[in-house]
Amino acid sequence: MICCHVDENKNTWFSSYYEIAYYDKQDNKLKLIEHNLSEEDVLFGMTEHLDRLIMPSMSGKFVILNKNTKKATIHLTPNGMKNVIGCKLLIGDDGFYWMSSNTGIYKFKPGQEGYRLFNKYDGVQSNEFI
């Protein structure tokens, strides 16, 4: 298992490589979430934001899961962020996404081109934030 998360409603969510699951309290079972990820889309980390869970991957993608509908959508990070291992992804009040990675901290807005990379040349201690 790569990550587990308990949300504000005490629901338990799991990600393991390219699988996403949740614990159904009523059925007392783990249930898989349907999606179109492949074996190369290893998921790292899980962040809760409103009614969504956000999971970055090792393949330049990230997944947004609607906790209510259990529907997962796959999004691409901006061009130039290939070969980046994303670990934790947070959403700022301004709508920008902040992602820690093996090459620094990225700031970007989904659906828009471009991003800002913060690394040791910007005064942070290291390039790795895993």
N, C-alpha and C positions, 0 to 999 in steps of 0.2 A: 504494500500500500504506500502510495506517495503522500497522500494528504487526507485528513478527515477534519470536519468542521461541524460544530453544533451552532445552529442559528438562534436568533432571539426567541423563537417559538419552541426551542428545545428539540428541533428536528436534526437528525444526524445525516451528514452527507459525506461521500467518499469519492476519491479519484485514485485510480491506479493505472499508471501508464496511459492508455487511451480510453479507459472505461470510466463512467460516472455512475454512481449508484446512490440510493438513499434507503434509510431504514423506515419501513412502513410499520408504524406502531400497531395499527389495527390488525394487520395480517401477520405481524411478527416475522417479517421477511425482508431481506435485502432485495431491492428492485433496481434493475438497470435502466438508465436513461438512454433513449434512442438518439443517435447522432450520426454524423458522417466523418468522424475522425478515422485516421489510418494508424498503422503501427508506428509510423515515424512521428506522430503527434503526441509525444509523451507530455503529460500535463504535470505542472509543478505549481503547488500552492493553490489556495482558494480564498477569495476575498468576498465578503458579503457587502452588498450595497443596495439598500432599499429591498425590493422583492427579487433581487438577482444575486447569483453567485458568479464570480468572474475567475477564470482559470487560464493563466498563460501556458504556452507549450514550448517545446524545444524546436518547433519547426516554423516559427514566425507567424503563428496563429494564436488566437485566444478564443475561449468559449464563454459565452454569456448564457447562463441557465436561469430561466424564469422559475422560481421556486413554486409558484402557485400552479402553473400549467405543466411543469416538468418538461418544458420545451427548451432544447439547447440550440443555439445558433452559433455558427463559426464565423469569426472575423479575422481578417488579415491585418498584421501590423503594417505600418507604412513601409514603402520600398526602402531598401537599405538596411533593414533590421533582420536580414537573413542570418542564419548561424548564430543567433543570439539565444541564449538560454534564459528565458524569463522565469523569475521565481515568484515574486509577489506583485500584485497589481492593485493599485488603489485609484479611486476616482475622486478628483478634487471638486470643490464646490463650483468651479468655473467650467466643469465638463471635461477637463484634461485628464488623461490617464497617466499615471506614474507607475513605471515598472522597474523593479530591481532586476539586475541581470549579472551575467558573468563579464560584461564589458562596461558596466557603469549603470547609471540611473537614466531611464528614458522618460521623456515627457512628450505625449502626442495626443491627438484627438482622432478617434476612429472616423474613417470615411474621408479624412483630409490627408493630403500629401505632406510629407515632411515630419520631422521630429527634432527634438533637442536632446543631446546626450550630455550628461554631466559625468565627468570622470576625474582622475587625479590632476589633470591639467586645469580643472576648474576649482581646485583646492580641496576636494574631498579626499579622504584618507587612502582610498584604493579604487581600483576599477571593478573589483568583484563585490557584489552585494547579493549573495546567494542565501 
